[in-house]
Amino acid sequence: HMVKKEQIDLQDQSVQNQVNLIHQLFGIPA
C-alpha cells in the first residue's frame, strides 16, 4: 500500500507540473 501511495503521489505531482507548465506558457498565474 505504501508503494502504491507513493506512485499515486508521483502521478499527482506530474499532473501538477504539467498544469504549471501550461500556466507559464499562457501567462496564467498558477
Summary of the structure (lengths in Angstrom):
residues: 30
radius of gyration: 12.3
end to end distance: 31.3
largest distance: 38.4
contacts: 54
relative contact order: 0.13
helix: 83%
strand: 0%
